[in-house]
């Protein structure tokens, strides 16, 4: 929010959209999981999805860090006029 205040409304809208999409998909995935597995194992399906979300979040964080490091390197290498 502090880095790019002009895009704050768009970021908040995208965050809300992702939240509602996740809630909608959870019902669908839960319904599909009940068809194939016993209802007592739904928590394992949820735990698996949370693990996937953590992995994807870590990959995104690493990409952001790598991109910011590359930006810093190009700023140091590029000649100033």
Secondary structure, 3 states (H helix, E strand, C coil): CCCCHHHHHHHHHHHHHHHHHHHHHHHHHHHHHHHHCCHHHHHHHHHHHHHHHHHHHHHHHHHHHHHHHHHHHHHHHCCCC
